[in-house]
Amino acid sequence: MYPIKGYINNESTGDKVEDGIRLQRLNDIIACRYRKRSYLVYWLVFCREGAITEPDMSLVDPRMNIRERDKFVVAPVTREQIRLSIYPCCKRILSHFVGVTEFVLGGFHQTDCVDKMARAACDEGMRVRVDEDTTDCFFMNANCGYLSPIYRTPQEYALDFVGQLRNSKDSFVRSLSPVSIRDHQEERRRKPWLVQLPSEV
């Protein structure tokens, strides 16, 4: 969702080489986890001002590896409307995915638009999950010195997630680790589209 240049730039380090490595890894994750396994890749983009069915391609980051076989879905809102917290109707967007058997979401922002879309898909009875390695969490982890591996299972993700909380160099985070892990477990139970953390931690 929303492979927007401005969003990606907000997560950049300012180092062209480092940013290039990160974006290459993100592109590799999408290619290896999904394209190579015959998933169709859809890109949700904002519409042009005054034309709700036309994508505003000027906002799309050219560093994202968009292939000829990929498809675009237009959110009937502009980027300016999103800035004003005017959100598109998720059910309207989901109508483009009739017959899809597994719906995997990534993009900006995991706790906002991605979460809204995942909840709507779940409410529609779709089998849905969020690959957090393809959301803005990818960049947050990279900013903490952790670059997501190209391949990993949900179970590996869960163990890595808990390990990062436990091994944080931040003494405040480390002191809260047991409480923080329990809080994350509870929050994720309410969001079945997220990777569930093991109960024995």
PyMOL commands that set and color helices and strands:
alter all, ss='L'
color gray80, all
select helices_A, chain A and resi 5-10+16-33+35-37+57-59+79-83+90-97+110-123+136-143+154-166+171-175+177-189
alter helices_A, ss='H'
color red, helices_A
select strands_A, chain A and resi 42-48+51-55+71-75+103-107+128-135
alter strands_A, ss='S'
color yellow, strands_A
deselect
rebuild
show_as cartoon
